[in-house]
Amino acid sequence: MELIRISGAKLKVMLDLADMEKFSLDSSDIDYEDAATRRAFREILEEVRARIGFETAGEKILVQVFPSRDGGCEMFVTRLPDELPAPLQRRIPARSITMMSMRKTAYRFRSFSHLLSVCRALVRCGYDGPSSLRADDDGWYLFLQERVCSGTPARMGELCFLSEYAEPIWGAAMLACIEEHSRPVMDEDAVVRLYDLL
């Protein structure tokens, strides 16, 4: 585990694959609502306190998690002031630890025209994350990466509006099953490439 103090109130924690295994974390689907994940984060924060004296006990903190390609992740831990600006108050639930993380999600489309409409909407709203497309007899699967904030109903991510057009699917086991039993259509930049078809 590597630690970089950014300021008195902000810290960057870099975990490699071995660290993730040590804390029993999966970078593809970190869910702070899960008791094992909360325990792992408490252990990480305790180790951080012991190593560099960055204290989080009794503080409101925001943890932002970004998975890395090697199976590890980068965490940004920020101690929040007692009074948050109004825009942040609406986005961050009232709890001692709030986590924002990136989650790989697939959306299953039964209609190709709905898939194209969603790609148009994603391009217009500035989505620039990874995207790929797979297909099977049940439809098309658009794989995206979205931010998720702990404490939201059913772990709804920032792209939850897509559920009006498609069925959201997340969780490492479900996504692996789709990848195993479907065929690749576009391995990368699927959103932009489908948008270009319009």
N, C-alpha and C positions, 0 to 999 in steps of 0.2 A: 504494500500500500504506500503510495506516494502522496505527500501532503504539501500544498502550496498555500500559504496565507496570503490572500489578496488584499485584505484590509482588516481592521480590528473587528469587523462584523461579518466578514465573508471569507470562506475557505474553499479551496478546490481539493477534492479527494479523488485520486486515480486508483482504481482497482483493476488488476489484471485477472486473467482467467483463474489462476490459483487462488487469488483473494476471493473471487466470486464463489468458488467451490468451498473455501474455508467457511464462508458465511452462509452457504446454501442458498445463493441467489442466482436467478436466471435473468440475464440481461435482456432477453426478448420479451419478458412479461413480468416486470416488477410491480407488485400490487401491495401498496401500503395497508390496504384493508385486511390483508392476510396476517395472522398472528405471528407466523414464522418470519415474515419479512420485517414486521415491527421489531421483533426481538433482534434480528440481524442488524437493523439500523441502530438500535440502542447500543449493541456491542461495538459497532463501528464508531459511534460518537464517543463512547467511553474510551476506546483506544486512542482516538484523536485527542481527547482531553488529557489522557495520560502522557502522550508523546509531546504535544506542543502547548498544552494548557488552554486550548480553545474551549471555553465553557459554554454548554448549551442547557444545563439543568435549570429548570424554572423559567426558561426563555421561550418565546414563540419563535419557531424557526421555519424556514422554507428550504426544502431540499429539492433541487432540480437534478434529474438523472438523465444522462445521455449515453445510450449503449455505444460501445466501440466495436469495430469489426472483428477484433480478436476474442470476443466473448466477454470482455471486461466492461467497465463503464467509467464515466467521469461524473462525479457528484459535486454540485455547488451547494454549499451549506451557508445560509444567510440568517443571522439573527435579525429578527424584525423589530422595529420600534413598537412601543405600546400602541400608538395611534398610526394606522396606515392611511395613505391617501385614498380618497373615495374609490377610484377605479380598482385599486388592489383589494379594497374591502369587499367588493362584489365578487372578485375572482378567488379569493383565498378564504376557505372555511374557518370558522372560529374554533381552533383546536391548537394544541401546543406544537405539534409537528404536522406540517402539510407537505406533501410530496407532489412534485410535477415530474412526470417521466415520459419517455417516448415509448410507444407501444406499436408493434407491427400488427396491423389489422387487415383482414381480407373482407371485401364486400362482394357478396354473390348477387349477380344480376341475372334475371330471367329474360330481360329485354335488352337487345343490343342498342336500341335507340335511347333507353334510359342510361346505359353505360356512356354513350356519347354525350348525353346531356350533362351527366355528372362531370365528365372530363372538361367540358366547357366551363362549368361552374368552378371547378378546382383551379383552372388556369386563370379565370377572372378574379378569383379571391387570392391569387398569388401563391398557391401551393407549389413548392419547389423541392419537396422531399423525394425519396426514392419511390418508384412505382413499377410494378410489373403486372402482367396479365397472364392468366392461365384459364383453361376451359375444360369442361367435361360434359357429360350428357345432361347435367342439371343446370348448366349456364356458364357464365363467365365470372371469374374471380379477379377482382382488382386488388392487388396488394399495395398498401400504403403504410406510411408511418405517421402517427398522430400523437399529440401531447394529451396526457391524461392527468387530471388533478384528483388526488385522493379526497374522499368525502363527497364526490359527486354521485348521484343515483346511478346504480348499475355500472359504475366506472365509465360513464359516458365520456368520450374523448372530444377533442375540438372538431372532429369531422362527423359528429353524431347526426348532423342534418342529412347525411347521405342515406340514413336508414329509411328515409321517405321513398327512396328508389331501390334500395337493395338491403339484403340481410347482412348485418355486421357479424363477423366471426373473429374471435381472438383467442389467445391461449396457445402456448407452444405446441401442445399435443394436437389440437384441432387444425392448426395451420400446417403442421407436418403431415397430417393425414391428407389434407387437400393437395399439398405439393406432391405427395406420393401417388395419388390416384387421379391426377389431372395432367393435362399436357401443356407445355409452355407455348404461349403465343407471342409474347414480347417480354424479354428478360429485363429490360430497363427502359426508363423514360416513357412508360406506357401512356401516362396522362397526356404528355405533350404530343406524342405520336398519334394518339387517337383524336386529339383536338385538331391536329393538322388534316384529318380526314373530313372534317366538317366543311 
